[in-house]
Amino acid sequence: MSGLRALMVQAAFGLHQAAMGVWANRLRSVITILGVMVGVASVVSLVAIGEGARLAIVRQFEALGTNVIKITSHHPAVRLVASDAPDLAARVPTLEAAMPVVRANATAKWRRNVQDVGILGVNEHFPLIRDHPMAAGRFFSHLHVRERLRVAVVGAELAETLFEGRNPIGQRLYAGGHRFTVIGVLAPRGKGLAGDIDELLVVPVTAAQRLTLSFLVDEIWAKALGREAVEPAVVQIGRILRRQHDLGTLEGDAAVSESDPRRLPQDVYVRSVYGVGVHGVHVSGERFVGELPGGGGPALTVTSLNELVREADEANRVMTLMLGGIAGVSLLVGGLGIMNVMLVAVTERTTEIGLRKSLGATRLSLVYQFLMEAFLLSAGGGALGLLAGFAVAGVFDARGMEAIISLSGSAAAFAAALLVGLTFGGYPAYMAAGLPPAEALRRQ
């Protein structure tokens, strides 16, 4: 017990001496602390900004729904029609539902209020595919779509701006010269999420085609039965569309005859990239079904949003790590400042070190004292750096750039500051403890 008490007394004495050493050189200590503070603040704030950007992108994709597959045409010769959606849902057993998508812009008018709005034409499966609940009223049914009834569901933000806070259910508005009856209001998703769905007017796809005066659709969205069913569904959809639009063949299949009247024009038909590997070619979560000539890109793509979420998440994680690594250079600079201050302190206090050693101070006690000085400098700079980093992240967040404070990242930055301080303070401490007492006293 007495040995433990003696050890505690020595530790307290060494800490007191370290604090006195830091206080005796206040200006140098403050400058050193500032260097460490800047390094820690840079790491914390940049990691917070990177994490905020990562989560924002992930939320953007997740707001579109889970296990969603998007089919997009990139050339007028490859046309998608509304009947393709139920056809795919019937032929692909791993699909739960599918819907055609038509996009348009129009001027909406309700009483004296006039507003330019985006129109989204879909079918009755929209709430299921996009995982989007209703805030009020109901969504339109298959009967509304089949009979081309002009009903509408409004986004949460549009309901507030166009109807001025009044209940929109049952109200009639004009869009593109057509009168629509509002039967529901979508639950809010948030500004900029889910393709700005909060500001859109959602109508049956057949009613949207009346506005666009076209039987074509822009995209087809489908929902797989589960996460494991997404990849098989993408493969099967690709094969169906490849055969349907004569976009080439798999290896071993007979090529489409040039005299076949169903064959696409020469400027569209090139080859199928499904011949590369069993599962085709993946580029940013997309599967090319046919390719345009001269490296012009795919004629048709089948995209798994799950894969896009994963790739976007990984890319942003790498970017966050890179930002943290760049900011970590500041910590190394702060560590060099600590070593510089400690080396100067050892040189200036040579007499003190020799006197203490002649009075019986052990090598360990001297190492402990100088390491504690380095610890105080790095810990003080680290604590101030955390506060500064939180403040910078708060400023960015208040300015509209989302910044998410990572507790693990902040703890790692503080621990790195301590490690850097003790590492760079180790050499000066070793130098101080190794001075012979007689030589140290002769330098007086």
N, C-alpha and C positions, 0 to 999 in steps of 0.2 A: 504493500500500500504506500509505503514511504517512497519507494522507487517511482511509482506512478505519479505521486505528488511532485517529486523533484522534476520529472519529465514535463509535467504541466507547467511548473514554474519556469523552466527553461524555455518552453514554447511561448509562454506569455511574454517573457523578457525579450526573446528574439523578435516577436511581433511588434513589441513596443519600440525596439531599436530600428526595425524596418520602417515603422511609421515616422519616427523621428528623422530617418534618412530621407524619406520622401518629402517631408515638410521642410527640411533644411534646403532642398533644391526645388522650391515651389515652381519657378518658371519653367525649368526643364521638365518637371513632372507633369505640369499642365499641358505642355506641348506634346509630350509623349502620350498622355491620356487622350488628347484630341485625335492623334493619329490612329489609335486603336478604335476610338469612337466612330470615326469616319468609316473605317473598314467594316465594323459590325453593322452600322446603319446602312451601308451600301448593300451588304448581303441580305439583311432583313427586308429592306424595302424592295429590292429588285426581285427577290424570291416571291414576295407578296404580290407584286404586279404580275409576274409570270404565272403564279398559281391562279390569280384572278382571271387572267386571259384564258388559261386552260379550262377552268370551270365554266366560263362563259361560253366557250365553243362547245363543250360537252353538253351544256344545257340547251344550246341552239339545236343540236341534233336530237337530243332526247325529247325535246318538245314536239318533234315531228312524229313521235311514237316509237315503240319498241318492235323489233323483229319486222321492220318495214322494208319492202323491196320497191324500188322505183325504176320504171321502164321509160326511157326517153329516146325519142327519135331525133337525129341530127341532120336529116336530109329530107327534102320534100318527097322524094321518091319512095321513102320508107314511111308509110302513113299508118298512124294509129287511129282506130275508130272506137267508139263507145262499146261496141259489141265485143271487142277484144278482152275487156275486163271480165265479164261473166264467163267467157270462153276459157280464159286461163284458170279462173277459179274452179271450173268444172273439170278441167283436164289435169290440173296439178293437185294431187291429193294432200300435199303438205301445206297448201294455202288455206287460210281460214276465210278470207274475203278479198275482193279486189274492186277497185273503182277507177273509172276514167276521170281525168282532171282537165278542165278547160279554164283558162285564165283570160280575163278581159278587164278593161277599164271603162268606166262610164261616169256620167254625172248623176248623182242621186239627189232627189228633191223630196222633201217632206214639208208640207205647208209652205212657208216662206224660206225655209232653210235649204240651201243648195251646197253640195259638197262633192268633190271628185273622189271616187272610191274605186278600190280594186274589187273585182268580182271573181269568185271561185266557184266553178261549177263542178259538183261531185254527185255521188249517189248516196243512198241511205246508209252505206257502210262507213261513212266518214268518221262518226264518233268512235267506232270500233277500231278502225285502222290507225287513226291518229291519237287514240287514247284521250279523247277530248270530251269531258262531261258538259252538260248543259247547266247554265246558271238559272234560267227561267224558261218556261214553255217547253216545247218539244222539237225534235229534229224531224225533217220531212221523211216520208216513208217511200217504199217502192212504188206505191200507187201514185204519189206525187210525181215521181220521176217518169213512170211509164205514160201517164196522161199529160205530161208536159205542163203541169200546173205551175202557175207563177206565184210560188211561195218563197219565203226567204228566212234565213237565220242570220242574225247580225252578230258581229264581234263585240266584245265588251266595251272597247273604246269607242267604236262607231255608235253604239247605242247611247253613249253619253254625249257625244258631240253633235250628232245629227238630230237626236230627239230631245236634247237639252234636259236630260235627267228624267224625262217622263217615261212611263212604262211603254215600251215599244210593241208589246204583244198586242196583236190585233190591228195595229196601225198599218196604213197603206202608204207606200212610197213609190216614186217613179225612178227607174234606173234605165238609161238608154232608151227612153221613150216607152218602156213597158211598165205596167203597174204590178207591184208585188205586195203580197200581204205578209207581214212579219208574224211568224209563229213561234219563234224562239230566240234566245240570247245565249251565246256560248260563254262558258266560264272563262275568266281572264287568264291569259298565259304570261303576260308581261311584255313590256315594250321591246320590240325587235325580235321576239321569240316566235318560233313556229311559222316563219314566213310572214310576220306581221299579221297573224290571224285575228288579233284583236281589232284591227282596223278594216277588215274585209267584210263584204256582203256575200254570204254563202247561199247558193241557189241550186236547184236541181240541174244536172248536167244538160238535160234536154232544153231547159229554159235558157241556159247560158249559150247553147248552140244557136238559139234563135237570135241572141244578141250579136254573136260573131258571124252569123249567116254562113256557117260551115259545119259539116258533119264530122270533121276531124277533131281529135283531142290532142292536147299538148303532152300529156303524160298518162301513165297508168301506175297507180299505187296499189300494192298488195301487202297483205299481212300474213306471215307464216304462223303455223300452229305453235311454235316455240323457237327458242334460240337454236336448238340443234337442227330444226327443220329449215332454217334460212338457207344454208348452203345447198342442200339438195333441191330446194325450190328454185334458187338462182340458176342452177345447172339445167333443170328441166325447162324452165321458162326460156332460157337461151336457146335450147334445142328446138322448142316449138316455134319461136319467132324466126329462127334461122331457116327452118323449112318453109314457114308461112311466107316469108319475104324473099326466099331464094337467095340467101346471103352466103352461100358456100356450103361446104360439107365437112364432116369430120374425116380424119384419116381413114382410108379404106372405103368410104362411101363413094358412090358414083358421082362425078362432077355434073353440074347442071349443063345441059347442052346449050350451045350458043344459039341454036335455032329454036329453043324453047320460048314460046311467046310470053311465058310468065317471068322470064329472066329480066332482071333490072337492067336499065341502061348501062352502057359501058363505063360512064363516069361515076357510077355508084358501086356496081358489083366489082369486087376485087378478089377477095378470098376470105376464108374463115380462119380466125386465129385460134379456133378451138382445136386445131390440129397440134398445137404446142402443149403437150402434157395432157394428162387425163382430165384435170379440172380447169383447163383453159388458162387464160392469162389474166392476172389480177393487176390492175393499176389504180391505186388510190381507192380501193374498195369496189372498183367497177369491173364488169366482165364485158369485153368487146364481143358483140355478136357479128358485126361486119365492119369492114374498114374502108374509108375513103381513099382514093389514090393519092400518090405523092405525099404520104404522111399527113393527110388532111384530117386524120382522126377517125373515130368509129362512126358508122352509119346509125348504129343502134346500141345502146348500153343498158345493161341490167345492173342496178346498183343496190348493194346491201348497206343500209344505213348503219347497221350494227358494226360493220367493218369500218365505215367512215368514222364512227365514234371512237373506235379503238385506235385507229391510226392517228386521228387528230389528237387524242389523249397522249399517245406515246410521243408524237412530235413536240407537243407543248411541254411535256416533262423533260425532254432533252433540252429544249430551249431554256427552261427554268434552271436546269443544272448548269447550262453554259453561262447564264447571267450570274448565278451564284459563284461560279468559278472565276469569272472576270472580276466580280466584286471582291472575291477572296484575296486577290493580289494586294488590295489595300491593307488587308490584315498582315500580310508579310512585310509590307512597308512599316506598319506600326510595330511589328516585332523587331525590325532592324533599329527602329528608334529606341525601343526598350534596351536593346543590347548596347547601343551607343551611350545612353544615359548611364547604364550600369557600369560600363568600362570607365567612363569619366569619374564616376563615384568611387570606384576602386582606386584609381590613380590619386584622387584628391584625399582619400581617407587611408592612405598607406600607413601613416603613423598610428592612427586609431587601431588599425588591424594588428600592427606589430605589438602595440601596448596590450591589447586584449589577449593576444596569443601568449605574451610573456606572463600575463597574470593567470594563465591556465585555461583560456578559452580553447575549446576543441575545434578541430577542423569541421566537424559536423555542425556545430553551432554557428560558425561563420557562413558555411554554405546555406544553412537554414535562413539566416538573417537576410542575405542578399537575394535568395530565392523568394522570400516573403516580400521584399521590396518590388521585385518583378511581378509577383502575384498581385500586389495592391494596385500597381499601375495598370496591369491588364484587366483586372476585375473592375476597377473604376471605369476604365475606358469601355469595357464590354457592357456594363450596366447603363452608362450614358448612351452607348450606341443602340441598345435595345429601345430606349425611350425615344431617341431620335428616329430610329427606323419605324417605330409605330406611328410617330407623328407624320413622317413623310408619306407612309401608306394611307393614313387618314386624309391627308390633303389630296392625294390622287383619287381616293374613293369619293371625296366630296366634289371633285371636279368631274365626276362621271366615269372615270377609268377605274373599274373594279379592282380592288386589291384585297387579297385574302391573306391575313396574317397566319403563317404556319407556325404552330407552337413547336413542332419538331425542328423546323428550320431555324427558328429563333434560338432554341436551346443549342442546336449544333453550332450556330454562329458564336454564341457566348462561350461554349466549350472550346471552340477553335481559338478564340481570343486568349483564353486561359492557357491553352496548350502552347500557342505561339509565344506568349509572354514567358512562361516557364522554360521553354526550349531556348529562346534567345537570351534569357537571363541566367541559364546554366553555366555558360562559359565564363562570364564575369565572376560568378560565384565561385567557380573552381579556381580562377586566378587569384581571388582574394584569399581563399583558404590555403593556397599553396605558397604564399609569401613566407619566407623564413623570418622569425621575430627579429633577429639581429639586423638583417638587411633592411627590414621595414623601419626599425628605429634609426638606422644610419641615414635614412632618407629625410629625416626630420629637418 
